[in-house]
Amino acid sequence: MTQVLKGIRVLDFGRYIAGPFCGTLLADMGAEVIRIEKIDGSEDRFLTPISETGEGGTFMQLARNKLGMTLNPMKPEGREIVKKLVATADVVIANLPPDTLKNMGLDYDSLKAVKPDIILTMISAFGRGGPYSNRVGFDGLGQAMSGAMYLSGTPEQPVKAWPPFVDFGTASFAAFGTLAALYEKQKTGKGQVVEGSLFNTALTLMNGTAIEQSALQINRVASLNRGQAAAPSDTFKCTDGWVLVQSVGGPLFERWTVLMEEPHWLEDERFKDDISRGENSVLISERMAKWCAERTSAEALAAMEEVRLPAGPVLSPQQVLEDPHIAAKGLFQPVDYPGMEQPAPLMRTPVELSETPGEIRHRAPTLGEHTDSLMSELAYSETEIALRDELRVI
């Protein structure tokens, strides 16, 4: 099967999620991605450990399809290895502070001096050029400082989402920018800097809300799961679990009134359009909650599917693993890893291409698994490799 990015080499100095998942997306599409980490393993390798050697589930997801190399680029011998690697690469990914990049020889000027057409994909918490530029941060800061947390949960308790969607969104935007830079390089032969930030991503996701606030000074406050721009849009408790219902637009609301046996609500000015229904969503949610409370989740979902009202069950992680749609589509690919009693269910490439799909070709690397072979490729002898290993350069 054709791999779109076959022949592209990426050096992945990323940590945690935003940098590494950018590399994962490129690797899924065929790029050769080399994960470069600390001698004893970088911290993100060991988050939420599930293997005998301590590797975590997120690492197994984000390091798939990658080669693994250990390296200390803060030592002179390590910086020399970095230069030799850069000379063979098309892209460098790094989500590290600017000063750290410079000390490691990974700033754009240093990279260009070695490989004039290199592409540097930089990811940080806030991006360059503002008073927050040198701050460090994780996904939660993006959620907190974009208005997302303020409008989640309740007025008394802002809530951060469990999945790090700002991290994964930033990675996806960075991969998009990297592909655009590779396309430009094909046309002009020039490299460039691709810069993403958690803050930019979070502001992008919340931009519609910011525009509304600027125009109307509406000052929305959190309403837990109940939507404010249309209704019904909320979570509802059934006799055996929870369901989420999400309705936008007149036709869907009309279907809902049929289901509720409340056709006269269509003539009520309080429910004349989406924004009116959003302003009166408490009434709509109360009616829906009463209806759901008398039914099992399966009964409620079947009835809503019959009238084509968007709804779904609130699943636990275990229920996700047992979901029939996931099984039928093969969305989770079982991948073995040393020290694991059973394969890890890795989510396949999230975007499906009809002719050149991404694929999971191999598991995440063990610590330093490919260091020696990559050093040999750079023309280091076995003696030189052993010496640098002894000096904890690699």
N, C-alpha and C positions, 0 to 999 in steps of 0.2 A: 504494500500500500504506500502511495506517495506521501512523503513527509514534507510539509510546506517549508519548514525551516531547516531541513537537512543541510549540513555544511556551515551553519552558523554556530560559532563558539561563544558561550557566555560564561563569564566569571562571576559567580554569585557570592558576594561578601555579605549578603543580607542576613538579618537576624529576626527571629520571631515570625511575623506573618507578612507584612506589607512587601518587604523586599523578597523573601523566599517565594511567596505565591506568584509574584511577577515572573520569577524564574521558572516556577512550575508550569505556568501556562505556556511559556516559550518551549520548555522541554517537552510538554505533551504534543506540541506541534512539530517536534523533530529536532529542535536545537540541541546541541551538546552543551549541557550545563554542568559546570564544575562548582560544587559547593565547597567553599574554603572556610575553615573554622579553626578555632583555637586548638592547641596541641592536646589538651585534655577534654576537648569537646565544648562547644559553645552552649550557653545556658538553655537556648531554645530546644536543643536536642532532648533535654531531660524533663521538660514540662509534662505534667500528668503522666508519669512513667507507667508503662504497661508491659515492657519486656524484661527479661532477666537482667539485661545490662542497663536498664533504666530509660531506654528511649520511650518517648511519649507518642500518643496518637496523632497529635498535630504535626509532629516531625515526620511521622511516616506518611502522612498525607502530602506535606509540602516538599519533602526531599525525594519523592519518587522520581524516577527517570533521570536522576542526577548522579554524577560521579562525586566521590568524596575525597577531599584532601585536607590534611592538617598543615598549618603553616603559622609561623609567628612573623608577621611583616614589620614588627617594630624593631627587629634585629637587622643589622646591615646585610647579613647573608639572606635573611628573609625578604628584604626589599629587592635584592638582586633577583630572587626567584620570581617575585611579583613582576618585575620588568620583563623577564623572559616569557612569563605566562601572557602578559598583556600583548606582547609582540605577536602572539598566535591568535588573539581574540578579536571578536567583532563588537562585543558588548560587555561592559562591566556594570554590575548592579551593586549598589551599596546604600543601605539606610543607616548611615553613621553621621555624627556631627562633622561640620566642615573642617574643624581643626584636626580631628582624628583622621579624616581622609588625607589631609596634607601630610601628617606624620607617617602615614602608611604608604605614601606615594600614590594615592588613589584620587587625588584632586585632578581636575580636567587638564590643567596645564602639564602636570607630570605625565599623565597618560598620553596626551598628544605628542609629547616629546619622544615617546617610545613608538606610538602607533598613531600617525596623524589623522587617520579616518575612524578612530575609535568612537564609540557611542557610550557615554556615561549616563546611566539611569540612576538618579539620586532620589532618595525618599527620606523625608524628615517629618518631624511633628508639625512644624509651622512654615517651612519654606524660608528662603532667604529674602532679605530686604525689609524686614519689619522688626518692631521691638521684641517680638517673641522668638526671633530666628534661632537663638542659641539655646532655647529651652528644649528639654527632652520630654518625651511623652509617649503614651500608648493610645490605643483605640478609644478608651473611655474619655480622654480629654477632648477628642473631636466631638463625641456625643454631648459632653457637658457644655462646651463652648460654642456650639452651633445652634442651640435652642432645642435640640432633640430630646435631651433629658428633661428639660423644663416642661415639655409638652407630653412627656410619658409619665406613667404612674399617676399620682394625685397631686393637688396643690401642696399637700402636707409632706409628700415623699416623692421627690423625683426618682426616676428609675432608669438605670442603664440596661440596655438590651443584653441578653446573655451572649448571643453570637457577636463576634467582633466585626460588624458589618463595615465599619469605617476602614479597618485594616484591609479586608478583602476587596472593598471598593477601590481603595488606593492602589492596591496591587493590580487590579484589572485596568484602571486608568493608566498606570505606569506601563503595563504590557502594551496597551493600545498606543501610547506615545512611543514606545520602543519600536513597534512595528512600523509606525509612521516614519521614524528616523531611519530605519533600515531601508524603507522604500525610497526616501530622499537620497540616501547614500548610493543606492543603485543608480539613480539618475545623475547625481553630481559628483560622487566619489568623496563627499564630505561627511565627517561625523559631526556630532553635536551633543549638547547636554539635554537630557530629558529629566525634568524635575517634577516630582509629585510630592504631596504632603497630606497628612491626615486631616489637617484643618481645611485645606481646599476641598477635599472630598466631602467632608461633613457639611460644609457650607453649600456645596453643589446639591447635596441631597435635601437640604433644608431651604433652598433658595426660593421656592414657591411661597413658603410661609413668610420668609423675609420680605418678599415683594408685596404680599398681602398686608403685612404689618406697616410697611412704608406707605402704602396707598391709603389704608383705612384706619391705622392706629387701633386695630380691633382688640389687641391685648388678650389673646386667647390664653386659657389656663388648661392644665392637664385634666383629662376626663377618663383616665384609665384606658380601657379598650374601646370605649364608646367614641365613634367618629363624630366630627363636628361639621363636616362639609356635606354630608348625605346621611341617609338612614333608610332601613336598619343597617348599622355597621357596628357590631359589638360581639362579645362572647356571651354565650348563654348556657346555663346549667341544665342538663337533662337528668333523667333519673339515674344514669350510670356514667356520666362524664360530661365533658364540655364540647360545644361546637362554636365555630366562628361563622358569622353571616356577614356578607359584605355586598351591599346593594348601592349602585350609583346609577342615576338616570330614571326618567319617568317610566319607561317600559318595565324595568325590574321592580319598581315600586308598585306598579299595577299588578304584577304577578304576586307580589307579597300580599296585597290587599285581598286577592282571590284566596290565597292560602289561609289567611287569617279570618276570612269571611267578614271582611270589613269594607265592602265596596264604597260605602258612603265617605270613607276617608279621602277618596279621590276628589271629592267636591269641597273638602275642608281647606280653607285658605292657609291654615297652618302647615299644610303638606303639599303646597302647590308646585314647588320645585325643590331641587337638591338643597340649596342653602336654607330654605324654609324648613325642610325636613331635618337638616342638621341642627338648626336652632331649636327644634322641638324633638330632638332625638331621645330625650328622656322618656317621653310618652310612648314613642315607637318601641324603644327597648323594653319598657315595662310590659307592653302588649306581647312582644315576642318572648319575653322571659316566661310569662304565664303559659304560653303555648308550649314552649320547650319543656317546662317543668312537668308536663303531663305525659311526656314521651321519652322513650330511650333514644340514645344518640342515633342508632340505626334507623329508627322510625322517623325521627325528625329529618335526618339527611335524605332518606328516601323520598319523603314528601316534598322536600325542597328541590330535589333533583327532578321530580316529576313536573314541576312548574318552571324548571330551569333557573332557580335562584342560587347564586354562587354561595356555597357553604362547604365547610369541611370540619373534620374532627380535630380536636386538640390532642395531639399524640405525645406520649412519653418517648424518650429515646429508644426504649425497648420495642415499643409499638412501631416506631419508624423502621427498625430492623426487620420487622415482620410484615411490613406493608406490601400488599399484593401488586400494586402498580410499580413499586421499586423493583420487586422481584421479576415482574414480567418484562420490564425494560432493561434489566441487568444494570441498573445504575450504580450499584456497589460491586466493584471487582475485588474478589478475595485475593489478597497478596500475602504470601508467607514472608516472615522476617525471623532471623535467628533469635532464639530465646523466646519465641511466642508459641504457645500451645496450639493456637488456631490462627488461620489467616486473618489479617486485618481487612475490614470491608472499606476499601477506598472508593470514594465518589469519583466517577469518571470525569473527563473533561466536560465542564458545564455547558459549553456551546457545541452543538452537534453539526458538523459539516457533512454534506452528502457525499462529496467525492474525496476529500482529504481530511478525514476526521482526526482529532487528537486521540492519543491512545496511551495507556499505561504499559510501558514496555518492560520495566523492571522495578524492583523494590528500592526503597531508600538505602543509601550506603551505610555500612557500619563505620565506626570512627576511623578515619584515615584509610579506608579500604583501597583507594586507588592512588595513594600518595606515591608509592614507589614507581608504579607504571607511568605516572605523569612526569615524575622527575626523570625517568629514563628517556621519555619522549623529548625532554628538554636537554638531552645529551649529558646528563650527570651519570657518572659511573657508579657501580655498586659501592665502591669505597667512599666516594663523595657523598652518596646518599646516607650511608651508615654514619659518617662523621657528622652530618647535619642532623641526623636523628639523635645522636649522642649529645649534641649541643642544644637539643630541643629547639631547633629551627623548624623542623617538620615533624 
